[in-house]
Amino acid sequence: MEGEILNSFKRECQVLKRTRHRNLIRIITTCTKPDFKALVLPLMPNGSLENHLYPIHGSEHNLSLVQVVNICSDIAEGMAYLHHYSPVRVIHCDLKPSNILLNDDMTALVTDFGIARFAKSGGEGSYRGKNTSVLDPSSSFPSTAGLLCGSIGYIPPEYGMGMLASTQGDVYSFGVLILEILTGKRPTDVLFHQGSSLPQWVKTHYPDRLEPILNRAVLTHPPPLTSAANINTKIWKDVVLEMVELGLICTQNSASMRPSMLDVANEMGCLKQFEIIGALQDFFNPEAWSPHEKKIAQFASKQQVKKHYLLRGRDLGGYSRVSGTYLEASAGHFKGVGANYIQTIAMVCG
């Protein structure tokens, strides 16, 4: 047991020493004695994501829908860095709400690399015994490749069939995390009480029986109010639906069918653009927009929305929910910059 703890400590030190990103926890220093080892990390005033999803003692910690989108985008950015841009490729292996910390401005930081893996380039998703292992033999700590990596409910199905840890496993865990936030169900609750995984449970409701899930998400994570509350709710339900679909895409049983974390980060970035527009002081009052918000309204939709749908393999005519709602809801409300925004959306969506 002591050997496992020491290996976990060394592993986390190596990851934190060799990576740096605004959405990854940074290490201040370490404290090492023969019988005591600790990492000193920055204080996170807002605790973990789990604290906000499951507040204790009846305290109110409900996240707004804007915060949910921002947090998921932050997590995706941090994971995309680990998988694609870090000096060493890192597989986290244990992505879940308790391993997401929130700083004073509610920026999400991925933490707890105690069972993380360094990986080679290529060979992803190979079976044990093959020559294309994703685990880097040059790592200075012993591997625990013979064990399932992660926490119950977040572990991808292929790990139970003998596959090594892979970046696609992290994508699966991220998808479960999104579905957990939106449904309010712990993966273990569904597993033990209903005999299926959380993604399987959501799939049984998709697409025709999602309304209770969407209503629950908007009620639990209230969106910003605008001068047209009914239209605002419709727009934000569409954003929630996009996130549910992303969660289902990330949790497909076949690892090869899942997107990369880079794709996921781009997807969340597009939703974040809609969140920025939807969270304005008054969505239907363009005169109140800041110069930055006006710039977003003019340019973000043309570039980001197009990238969003090309990325997902959809033709732009399929862009019916979010933008279609904007187009329908905006008649008679937008002037000046707002009109330019609508023209841009209409042009992009054909």
C-alpha positions as CSV (number, residue, x, y, z in Angstrom):
1,M,0.0,0.0,0.0
2,E,2.8,2.4,0.9
3,G,4.4,1.7,-2.4
4,E,1.2,2.6,-4.3
5,I,1.0,5.9,-2.4
6,L,4.6,6.7,-3.2
7,N,4.1,5.9,-6.8
8,S,1.0,8.1,-6.9
9,F,2.9,11.0,-5.3
10,K,5.8,10.7,-7.8
11,R,3.4,10.4,-10.7
12,E,1.5,13.5,-9.7
13,C,4.7,15.5,-9.2
14,Q,6.0,14.5,-12.6
15,V,2.8,15.5,-14.4
16,L,2.5,18.9,-12.6
17,K,6.2,19.6,-13.1
18,R,6.0,19.0,-16.9
19,T,2.7,20.7,-17.7
20,R,1.4,24.3,-17.5
21,H,-2.0,25.5,-18.5
22,R,-4.6,28.0,-17.1
23,N,-7.1,25.1,-16.6
24,L,-4.7,22.7,-14.8
25,I,-3.8,23.0,-11.1
26,R,-0.3,24.2,-10.5
27,I,2.0,23.1,-7.7
28,I,3.4,25.6,-5.3
29,T,5.9,23.2,-3.6
30,T,6.2,19.8,-2.1
31,C,6.7,18.6,1.5
32,T,8.7,15.3,1.7
33,K,9.7,13.4,4.8
34,P,10.3,9.7,5.3
35,D,6.9,9.2,6.7
36,F,5.0,12.1,5.1
37,K,4.7,13.4,1.6
38,A,2.4,16.2,0.4
39,L,1.8,18.6,-2.5
40,V,1.1,22.2,-1.7
41,L,-1.5,23.6,-4.1
42,P,-3.1,27.0,-4.4
43,L,-6.2,27.7,-2.2
44,M,-9.4,27.1,-4.3
45,P,-12.0,29.4,-2.5
46,N,-14.9,27.8,-4.4
47,G,-14.0,24.2,-3.7
48,S,-14.7,21.4,-6.1
49,L,-17.3,21.0,-8.8
50,E,-18.7,18.2,-6.7
51,N,-19.4,20.6,-3.8
52,H,-21.6,22.7,-6.1
53,L,-23.4,19.7,-7.7
54,Y,-24.1,18.0,-4.4
55,P,-24.1,20.7,-1.7
56,I,-24.2,19.5,1.9
57,H,-26.3,20.7,4.8
58,G,-28.9,22.2,2.5
59,S,-26.5,25.0,1.4
60,E,-27.3,26.6,-1.9
61,H,-24.5,26.2,-4.4
62,N,-26.4,25.9,-7.6
63,L,-24.4,26.9,-10.6
64,S,-25.9,29.1,-13.3
65,L,-26.2,27.7,-16.8
66,V,-23.6,30.3,-17.9
67,Q,-21.2,28.9,-15.2
68,V,-21.9,25.3,-16.3
69,V,-21.0,26.1,-19.9
70,N,-17.9,28.0,-18.8
71,I,-16.7,25.2,-16.5
72,C,-17.2,22.5,-19.1
73,S,-15.3,24.6,-21.6
74,D,-12.5,25.1,-19.1
75,I,-12.3,21.4,-18.4
76,A,-12.2,20.6,-22.1
77,E,-9.5,23.2,-22.7
78,G,-7.3,21.7,-20.0
79,M,-7.8,18.1,-21.2
80,A,-7.2,19.1,-24.8
81,Y,-3.8,20.6,-23.7
82,L,-2.9,17.4,-21.9
83,H,-3.7,15.2,-24.9
84,H,-2.5,17.4,-27.8
85,Y,-0.2,20.3,-26.7
86,S,1.6,19.3,-23.5
87,P,5.4,18.7,-23.8
88,V,4.4,15.1,-22.6
89,R,1.2,13.6,-23.6
90,V,-0.9,12.9,-20.5
91,I,-3.9,10.6,-20.0
92,H,-5.7,11.8,-16.8
93,C,-7.6,8.5,-16.1
94,D,-9.8,9.9,-13.3
95,L,-11.8,12.8,-14.6
96,K,-14.8,13.4,-12.3
97,P,-16.4,16.3,-10.4
98,S,-14.3,15.9,-7.2
99,N,-11.2,16.3,-9.3
100,I,-12.3,19.7,-10.8
101,L,-11.5,22.7,-8.6
102,L,-12.9,26.2,-8.9
103,N,-10.8,29.3,-8.2
104,D,-12.1,32.6,-6.9
105,D,-13.5,33.6,-10.3
106,M,-15.1,30.2,-10.9
107,T,-12.4,29.1,-13.5
108,A,-12.2,25.3,-13.5
109,L,-8.9,23.6,-13.0
110,V,-8.3,19.9,-13.5
111,T,-6.5,18.3,-10.6
112,D,-5.5,14.9,-9.1
113,F,-3.0,13.2,-11.4
114,G,-2.3,10.4,-9.0
115,I,-3.2,7.7,-11.5
116,A,-2.4,9.6,-14.7
117,R,-0.3,8.1,-17.5
118,F,2.3,9.4,-19.8
119,A,1.6,8.2,-23.3
120,K,3.5,7.7,-26.6
121,S,2.3,9.3,-29.8
122,G,0.2,6.8,-31.6
123,G,-0.9,3.3,-30.7
124,E,-4.0,4.6,-28.9
125,G,-6.6,2.1,-27.9
126,S,-4.4,-1.0,-28.2
127,Y,-5.0,-4.3,-26.3
128,R,-2.6,-5.7,-23.8
129,G,0.0,-7.8,-25.4
130,K,0.2,-5.8,-28.6
131,N,3.3,-3.7,-29.4
132,T,1.3,-0.5,-29.6
133,S,0.9,0.3,-26.0
134,V,-0.1,3.8,-25.0
135,L,1.8,3.7,-21.8
136,D,5.3,5.2,-22.0
137,P,7.9,2.7,-20.7
138,S,10.3,5.6,-20.1
139,S,8.1,6.9,-17.2
140,S,10.1,6.7,-14.0
141,F,7.3,5.2,-12.0
142,P,5.8,1.7,-12.2
143,S,2.7,1.3,-14.3
144,T,-0.5,-0.2,-12.9
145,A,-1.7,-1.0,-16.4
146,G,-3.1,-4.3,-15.2
147,L,-5.8,-2.6,-13.2
148,L,-8.9,-0.6,-14.2
149,C,-8.0,3.1,-14.3
150,G,-10.5,5.5,-12.9
151,S,-13.6,5.7,-10.7
152,I,-16.8,3.6,-11.0
153,G,-19.3,5.1,-13.4
154,Y,-16.7,7.1,-15.3
155,I,-14.6,4.2,-16.6
156,P,-15.1,3.6,-20.3
157,P,-16.4,0.1,-21.3
158,E,-13.3,-0.8,-23.3
159,Y,-11.2,-0.8,-20.1
160,G,-13.2,-3.7,-18.8
161,M,-12.3,-5.6,-21.9
162,G,-8.6,-5.4,-21.5
163,M,-7.7,-2.2,-23.3
164,L,-5.1,0.1,-22.0
165,A,-5.7,3.6,-20.8
166,S,-6.1,6.0,-23.7
167,T,-7.1,9.6,-24.4
168,Q,-10.4,8.3,-25.7
169,G,-11.0,7.0,-22.2
170,D,-10.7,10.6,-20.9
171,V,-13.2,11.7,-23.5
172,Y,-15.7,9.1,-22.2
173,S,-15.2,10.4,-18.7
174,F,-15.8,13.9,-19.8
175,G,-19.0,12.9,-21.5
176,V,-20.2,11.2,-18.3
177,L,-19.3,14.4,-16.4
178,I,-21.4,16.6,-18.7
179,L,-24.4,14.2,-18.5
180,E,-24.1,14.1,-14.7
181,I,-24.2,17.9,-14.4
182,L,-27.2,18.2,-16.6
183,T,-29.2,15.3,-15.2
184,G,-28.3,15.7,-11.6
185,K,-27.7,12.0,-11.3
186,R,-24.5,10.5,-10.0
187,P,-23.3,7.7,-12.4
188,T,-23.2,5.3,-9.5
189,D,-26.9,6.0,-8.7
190,V,-28.0,4.9,-12.1
191,L,-25.6,2.0,-12.1
192,F,-26.7,0.5,-8.8
193,H,-30.4,1.5,-8.8
194,Q,-31.3,0.9,-12.5
195,G,-28.7,-1.5,-13.7
196,S,-27.3,0.7,-16.5
197,S,-24.7,3.3,-17.0
198,L,-25.6,7.0,-17.0
199,P,-25.0,7.4,-20.8
200,Q,-27.3,4.4,-21.4
201,W,-30.0,5.9,-19.2
202,V,-29.8,9.2,-21.1
203,K,-29.9,7.4,-24.5
204,T,-33.2,5.8,-23.5
205,H,-34.7,9.3,-23.3
206,Y,-33.1,10.6,-26.5
207,P,-34.4,12.3,-28.6
208,D,-38.1,12.2,-27.9
209,R,-38.2,12.1,-24.1
210,L,-35.6,14.6,-23.2
211,E,-37.9,17.4,-22.1
212,P,-37.8,16.5,-18.4
213,I,-34.0,16.5,-18.5
214,L,-33.9,19.8,-20.3
215,N,-36.4,21.4,-17.9
216,R,-34.5,20.1,-14.9
217,A,-31.2,21.5,-16.2
218,V,-32.7,25.0,-16.8
219,L,-34.5,25.0,-13.5
220,T,-31.4,23.8,-11.5
221,H,-28.9,25.9,-13.4
222,P,-30.9,29.1,-14.1
223,P,-29.9,31.0,-17.2
224,P,-29.5,34.8,-17.2
225,L,-32.8,36.7,-17.5
226,T,-33.6,38.8,-20.5
227,S,-36.5,41.0,-21.5
228,A,-38.2,38.0,-23.1
229,A,-38.0,35.2,-20.6
230,N,-39.9,32.6,-22.7
231,I,-37.6,33.1,-25.7
232,N,-34.6,33.1,-23.3
233,T,-35.7,29.7,-21.9
234,K,-36.1,28.2,-25.4
235,I,-32.6,29.4,-26.4
236,W,-31.0,27.9,-23.2
237,K,-32.9,24.6,-23.6
238,D,-31.3,24.4,-27.0
239,V,-27.9,25.0,-25.5
240,V,-28.5,22.2,-22.9
241,L,-29.7,19.9,-25.7
242,E,-26.4,20.6,-27.6
243,M,-24.5,19.7,-24.4
244,V,-26.5,16.5,-23.9
245,E,-25.8,15.5,-27.5
246,L,-22.1,16.2,-26.9
247,G,-22.1,14.0,-23.8
248,L,-23.7,11.2,-25.8
249,I,-21.2,11.5,-28.6
250,C,-18.3,11.4,-26.1
251,T,-19.7,8.3,-24.4
252,Q,-20.2,6.1,-27.4
253,N,-19.3,2.5,-26.7
254,S,-16.7,2.4,-29.5
255,A,-13.7,4.4,-28.6
256,S,-12.8,5.1,-32.2
257,M,-16.2,6.8,-32.7
258,R,-15.6,9.4,-30.0
259,P,-14.3,12.8,-30.8
260,S,-10.9,14.0,-29.6
261,M,-10.7,16.4,-26.7
262,L,-9.5,19.0,-29.2
263,D,-12.8,18.6,-31.0
264,V,-14.7,18.7,-27.8
265,A,-12.9,21.9,-26.7
266,N,-13.8,23.5,-30.0
267,E,-17.4,22.4,-29.6
268,M,-17.6,23.8,-26.1
269,G,-15.9,27.0,-27.3
270,C,-18.8,27.5,-29.8
271,L,-21.4,27.0,-27.1
272,K,-19.5,29.5,-25.0
273,Q,-19.9,32.1,-27.8
274,F,-23.6,31.6,-27.6
275,E,-23.4,31.8,-23.8
276,I,-21.6,35.1,-24.1
277,I,-24.3,36.5,-26.3
278,G,-27.1,35.0,-24.2
279,A,-25.7,36.3,-20.9
280,L,-25.7,40.0,-22.0
281,Q,-27.4,42.4,-19.6
282,D,-30.3,42.5,-22.0
283,F,-30.2,40.1,-24.9
284,F,-32.7,42.1,-26.9
285,N,-31.1,45.5,-26.3
286,P,-28.0,45.7,-28.5
287,E,-27.5,49.3,-27.5
288,A,-26.4,48.0,-24.1
289,W,-23.7,45.7,-25.5
290,S,-20.1,46.4,-24.9
291,P,-17.7,46.9,-27.8
292,H,-16.4,43.3,-27.2
293,E,-19.9,41.9,-27.2
294,K,-20.7,43.7,-30.4
295,K,-17.6,42.3,-32.0
296,I,-18.7,38.8,-31.0
297,A,-22.1,39.4,-32.4
298,Q,-20.6,40.5,-35.7
299,F,-17.8,38.0,-36.1
300,A,-18.1,35.0,-33.8
301,S,-21.1,33.5,-35.5
302,K,-19.6,33.6,-39.0
303,Q,-16.4,32.0,-38.0
304,Q,-17.2,29.9,-35.0
305,V,-20.6,28.6,-35.9
306,K,-19.4,27.5,-39.3
307,K,-16.4,25.7,-37.8
308,H,-18.7,24.2,-35.2
309,Y,-20.9,22.5,-37.7
310,L,-18.2,21.5,-40.2
311,L,-16.4,20.0,-37.2
312,R,-19.4,17.8,-36.4
313,G,-19.9,16.7,-40.0
314,R,-23.3,18.5,-40.2
315,D,-24.4,20.5,-43.2
316,L,-25.2,24.0,-42.1
317,G,-28.9,23.5,-42.9
318,G,-29.0,21.3,-39.8
319,Y,-28.3,24.3,-37.7
320,S,-31.9,24.7,-36.7
321,R,-32.1,24.8,-32.9
322,V,-29.9,27.6,-31.5
323,S,-29.6,29.8,-34.6
324,G,-33.1,29.1,-35.8
325,T,-34.4,30.2,-32.4
326,Y,-32.3,33.4,-32.6
327,L,-33.7,34.1,-36.1
328,E,-37.2,33.5,-35.1
329,A,-37.0,35.3,-31.8
330,S,-35.1,38.3,-33.1
331,A,-37.7,39.7,-35.5
332,G,-38.5,43.2,-34.5
333,H,-36.0,43.2,-31.6
334,F,-32.6,43.8,-33.2
335,K,-31.3,47.0,-34.6
336,G,-27.9,48.1,-35.9
337,V,-25.3,45.6,-34.7
338,G,-28.1,43.2,-33.8
339,A,-29.3,43.3,-37.4
340,N,-25.8,42.6,-38.7
341,Y,-25.7,39.6,-36.3
342,I,-28.9,38.2,-37.7
343,Q,-27.7,38.7,-41.3
344,T,-24.5,36.9,-40.4
345,I,-26.3,33.9,-38.9
346,A,-28.7,33.8,-41.9
347,M,-25.8,33.8,-44.3
348,V,-23.9,31.0,-42.4
349,C,-27.0,28.8,-42.1
350,G,-28.0,29.3,-45.7
